[in-house]
């Protein structure tokens, strides 16, 4: 994997760049749709191809449990299994281990957990999650880290930082000795909850190892928006400029814009697809609820400025009707449009940075999306 910066905004840390992988080039800043189990919910593979994202994300925990490592190996990896041949990033599964398991016990060498599916007992170590990601064939892999909830006692947050750093060291050793770094890159994850001294310490300790990229984890987990933004900006000020910076689990337009302003290059979130299934639509004029009575007889498209298949073909009235009567196609069309919007949105931001107009683009989107949480 290689990374290069193409353009820098003169007034902020916003930048465009390219992550070059063996399966293709990823233009940054990039939003990655989430295909947790090897599929983006409510979309066919053909839809995903049409949407033309540079990279998607899948989840190590879920793919480890189903279909399992042996099936993935037999299929030749996730790319062949799902017939998707652009870059894929996989998270380590650490967040799911801590959030989904009824029983989770942290040990010095990893974490023991029970499957949320059948209660069976499993163990993830820094090395074993990389073996799973090797079977998946991820272009970018993530280290196993200890995720923390909000709020958390500072002493517990410090313990999580120490484990995260030690596991990152073990991951880096194992990756360096056993993987082809040109085909499978490995990113570290900065933890520390909302404590600036712990964030700084974690970043500095991780920077002692030459990871190809660094992620900001443990945010957007319930902390107040102002605190999220403070910690985001602070953490980014301690990450190197010559490698990709990844904000994990953030997908709202304004939080993406805020993080780009501070130098983030990569994003992922289920939010755009989840809210689509619940009837909330992103448009170039702001948010739209397809459930609104105002859409009942509105024969205009979801977004007059959008040229996606859904907007070229169907009216708000028809899409509202499908949603109200519970048709599966309503979830498909809403999801397709929201992801088309996200790709167009990221294209707009990249272009604005390259032509020196990021501040103007920021203010435009802030006027449309700055008055709410989405």
N, C-alpha and C positions, 0 to 999 in steps of 0.2 A: 504494500500500500504506500502511496505517495500523496502528499498534500502540498498544495501551493496556494498562496493568497494572490488573487487577481486584482482586486481593487479595494481601497480603504476609504471610508467616509472621512472627510476632513474635520468634522466637528464632533464625531463620536467614535466609538470603537467598532462600529458596524463594518463588515467587510464581506466580500464575495471571494469564493475560492473554488478549488476542485479537489476532490478525493479520488484518486485514480486507483482502481482495484483491477484484479485480473478479469472481472466480469463486466467492467464498464466504469465510466466516469460519473461521479456524483457531484452535481453543482451545489454549492453552498452559498447562503444558508439553505438547508433542506428540511422539509417535513417528511417524516416517514410514516405512512399508514401502518396500522398494527394488524398483522395477521397472526394472532396469538397462537393458534393451533395449526398454522400452515394455510390459513385461508382468511381473507378479510370478510368479516361477517356481512351477510346479505348480498355479496357480490360473487359473480362467476369469475373464473380466471380470465376470460375474454374481456370482462369489464376492467379488470386490473391492468391488463395490457393496454387497453384503450386510454386509460387515465394517464399513463406515461410517467409515473413516478420514477425517479432515479434509483430509489432504494426503498425497501419495506423492512419491517421488523417482525420477528417471530420470537416465541418464548421457549427457553430451554426447559423450564419446569414442566410445562404442559406437553411438549413434544417428547420429553423423557418418559412421562407417564403413558401417553398415547400419541402416536402409534408405538413408541418405544425405540430404543437404540438399534435393535437388530433389524427391524423393518426399515429404518432409515438407511442403515448400512447396505442392506440388500437392494434398496432402490437407488443407491448411488448418491444419497444425500437429499436434502429438502428441495433443492432446485429441480432435480429430476422428478422427485416424488410429486410435487405440485405443478410441474411443468412451467416454472418461472425461472428465467435465466439472467435476470439482472441482480445486482448486489443485494444481499440480505444481511442485516445486523441481528444478532440475537442477544437479548439480555441474559444474565447468568441464571435467572430463576430465583435469585435471593429474595426479591420482594414478595414473590408468590409463596415461597416457603414460609415467610414470616406472617403473611396476611391471610393465607387460605388454610393453613394447617391447624387442626384442633390441638395437636401436640407438636411442639417444636422445642428442641433442646440444643442450645449452642454449646459446642465443645471447642477446645483449643484448635483442633484440626479440621473443624467443619461444623455442619449442623445436621442433626437427626430430626426427621419429620415424618409425619403420617400423611399418606395420600388423601386429598380431599374427596377422592372418588370412592375408594374402597377401604380406607383406613390402614392399608399396608404400610410397613415401616421401611424407610429409605434413609440414605445418608448422602449428603453432598459435601465434598471436600473441594478446596481450590483446584486440585488436579482433576477430579472426576467431572466437574462441570465443564472443564475444557475438553475432556474426552467426549462428552455428550455433544458439545458444539463442533468438535471435529467430525462426528458422525453426521451432524446436521449439514456441515459444509459451509458454515457461516463465513462471510467475507470479513466481517468485523465481529469479534467476540468480546464479551464483557467479563471481568473478573467477578468472582464471588465476593460479595461485601455483606456487611451486617446492616440491614435497613433498620431505622428507628422510627417510632411513631411520634406524633406531636400531641400534647406536650410530653417531654421526657426530662427526667432529672439529669443534671449536668454530669454527675458521676457515672451514670449509665451511658450517657452519650460518649463520654471519654472511653469507656470500655469498648464501645462499638467502634470508635475510631481506631483504637489499638488493634482490635481484631481485623478490621478492614485493611489496615496497613500490613499486618503480618500475612494475611491471606493474599494480598496483592503481591508481596514478595515471593511467596510460594508459587503463585500463578505465573509470575514473570520468569522464575527459574525453569518451571516445567515447560512453559511455552518456548523459551529460548532453546531448550535442549531437544524438543520433540516436534516442533511445528515449523512449517515454511512461512516465514513472516510476510513474504510477498503475496501469499494466497490467503492467509488468515491472520489479520492484525488483531491486536489485543489492547483494549482500553482499560484504564484504571478508573475508579469512582471515588470522588471526594465526598466524605461524610462529615458529620459534626453538628447535625441538627441546626439550631438557630444561634449557636454560640460562635462568635467570630474568631475567638482564639483557637477553638478546636478546628474550625474550618481552615484557618491558616496553617495550623500544625499539620493537619492531615494532608493538605496540598503540598507543603514543603517536604514532608516525608515521602510522599509518592513521587515527587519530582526527582528524588534521588535515583529512581529507576527510569530507564529510557523507554517508557511506553510510547507507542505511536500516537495515542490520543488520550484525552482526559474527559471524564464526565462529571457533572454535578448531580449527585443523588440526594435523596432524603428531603427534597422540597416538594411543594405542591401536595402536601399530605395533611392539610387541614390548618396550617398556620395562617394568620391574618395576611392579607395581600401586601400590606406595607412591609411586614417583616419578611415575607417571601422576597420582595424586591430588594430590600436592604441586603439580605444574605446572598442573593444572586449576584448583585454588583460587587460585593466584597469578595466573594469566592473567585469570581472571574478575574479580579485584579491580581490574583496569585497564580494564574495558570499561564503557561507559555503561549506566545503568539504564533509560534512556528508549527503548532500541531492543532488538529481539530478539537473543538470544545463542544461537548454534547450536553444539552439540558434534558434530563430524563423525565418523561411523563408530563410534558407541558404542550397543550394544543390549542389554547384560546388565542385569537388573533392579537389581542393587546399584550398578553404575557409573552408571546413569541416576539412581538415588536420590541418590548422592553429588553428582553434578553439579547436580541440582535444588536440593539443599541450598545450593549455592554460587551459584545464580541462573541456571542454564541453562534455556532455554525450548524448544529444539528438538533432536531426535535423529533419526538414521537408522542403520540397520545391516542387513546381510544375515544377521546371526547367528541371529535367531529362526527364519527360514525355512530356513537351512542346517542347523541342528541338527535341525530337524523332519524333514528329508529323511534325516538320519542316525539317526533314532529317539529323539531326546531331546525330551521334552515338558515344557512349563511348566504347572504347575498351582497352584491356590491353596494346596496343601499342600507345595509344593516341586517339585523336579525329579523326573521319572519317565523311566525307560528302557523303551520299549515292547518292547525286545529281551529284557528280563529274563524269566527262567523263571517268576518269580512272576506274570507276566501271562498265562501259558499257558491257565489255566482260570478266570481272574478275569472274571466277567461284569458287573462294575461299570463305569461310564463312566470315561473318562480322569480326569475331575474332577467329583466329586459336586456341587460348588458352581457348575459352569459350565452355562450354558443354551445353548451354541452347538449348531449342527446336529449336529455329530459326537458330542458328549456326550449329546445327547438321543436319538441313533439307534443308536449302536454301542457294543459292549463292548471292554474292554481285550483280551480274548481274541481277538476277531475282528480288531481292529486289529493285534495282534501277528501273527496268522496272515497277514494281507495283507502285512505287512512282510517276514516270513520267506520267503514264496513269491515275493516280488518284484513284487507287483501295483502298477501305477502309482497306483491309488487310495489306497494307503497313504501315498504322498508328498502327495497332495492333502489327505487328511483330517488328517494330522499338521500340515501347513502351515496349513490353515484354523484348526485349533484354536490353534496357537501365536500366530497373529496376532490371533485373537479374545481370547486371554489378554492380549496386549500392549495392546490397546485398552482392555480392562477395567482392567488395571493402571494405565494412565495416567489413566483416569476416577477411579479410587480415589484416586490421588495428588492430582489437582486438587481433588476434594471434600474431602480431608483438609486441604489448605492453606486452603480457603475457610471451613472450620468451626473452624480453629485447632487441628487435631489432626495436623499433619504429623509431629511427633516420634513420636507413637504409631504412625502408619502406617509410619514409617521402621523402628522397632524390630520391628514385626510382620513386615515383609518381610525384615529383616536376619536374624531367627531362622530364616526359611525358605530364604533364598538367600545368606546371608553366609558360608557355609563352603566356597565353591568359586568357580571362575572364571566360571561361567555364571550 
